[in-house]
Amino acid sequence: MANSKKYYRNKADRVFQDWFTKENPICEMCGETSSCGHHFHTKGASSRLRYEPDNMIPVCNSCHLKFHSRHSADITSRLIDKRGTEWSNKLLEMKRDFSIKSDTITFYKSIIEKYG
């Protein structure tokens, strides 16, 4: 399976998360130590934004759970207020951009190389 697309996508995900957390050690929402990067637009909603640093929010476990709970509207609203609608609109434009082939082994290898 080491040559499968799924293998390289999973490896790229790990490498990108490790890089992002190292580069962003503080939770943007509460100031505690971050444990991961939360995808503002989910990986399933946009493979184009899957490895886009601007789509990531450094969060601690507690805040990450809030993004995935009944508190998600509140924390999302706070994030947009903090980062601004220009940021949100830029991500929406990028989400609609299908010019980048982002579901190929070659693409995943480039992510691994870029962030590894």
N, C-alpha and C positions, 0 to 999 in steps of 0.2 A: 504493500500500500504506500510505500515511500515515494512513489511517483504519481500518486493520485492528487487531483485538485483539492479534495477535502484535506489531505495531509498538509499541503502547502498553505491552505487557507487557515487551518488551525495553528500552524506554526507562525504564520504572519500575525494572527491575532495575539498570540502569546508575546511575540517580540514587540509588537506595537504597544500592548498594555504595559509591559515591563519598561519600555522606553518612556512612555507617557507618565507613568507613576514616578519614575526616577526624576524626570524633568519638572514634575509638578507635585512636590511632596506635601503641599498644604491643601486641605479641603476648601474649595472656593465658597462653600455655603456656610461653614461654621468655624473655620480656622484650625480645626484639629488636623492630625496627620492623615493624609489621603491614603486610601487603600487600593483604589482603582480609578480608571477613567470611565465615566458614564457617557454613553452615546446619547446626545440630545435627540438626534434622529436615529432611530434604532437601526441596527445592522440589517434587519429584515426589510425595513422600509426604504433603505438606500444603500446599496453596495458601494455607490460612488462616495459616500461620506464615511464609510466604515473605517478608513484609515486617515481621515482628515482631522488634524489636531484641533482646528477651530470647532469641530463638532463634538469635542470631548470636554467633559467637565471633571476636574479632579475632585473626588469626593471620598469621605470616610465611609465606613460601613453603615453607620446610622443614617447619613444623608442619602446614601445610595438606596437604602430601603425605602426612604420617603419618596424617591423618584418612582419607585415601583409599587407604591401603596395608594391608599385612599387619599393621601396627602399630596399626590403628584401634581395636581393643579396648582396648589399653593406654592410649592417649591419651584415649579416651572415658571410661574408668574414672577416670583422673586428673582429668578435667574435672568429672565428677559428684561426685567426692570434694571438689573445690575449691568448686564452686557449691552442692552439697547436693542431697539427694533432693527437698526441697520445690520447688526450681527445676525439677527434672526432672518432677515430678508436675504442676506448674502447666502446663508445656508440653504434657504429655499431655492435660490437660483442654481446653486451648485447641485442640489438634489435633482433638479430637472435636466441637468447636463448629462447626456448619455454619450458624449463623444469619447469618453475614456472607457476602454475595454477593461472592466474591473473584475472579471470573473474567469481569469485564465491562469494557468500555472505560471506563465511568464510574469504576469502582473503580481502575483503573490510572491514570487521570488524577488521581484524588485522591491517590494515592501520589506521583506526580510533583510535584504542588503542595505536599504536605506536606514532602517531603524535598529538593525542588529548590532 
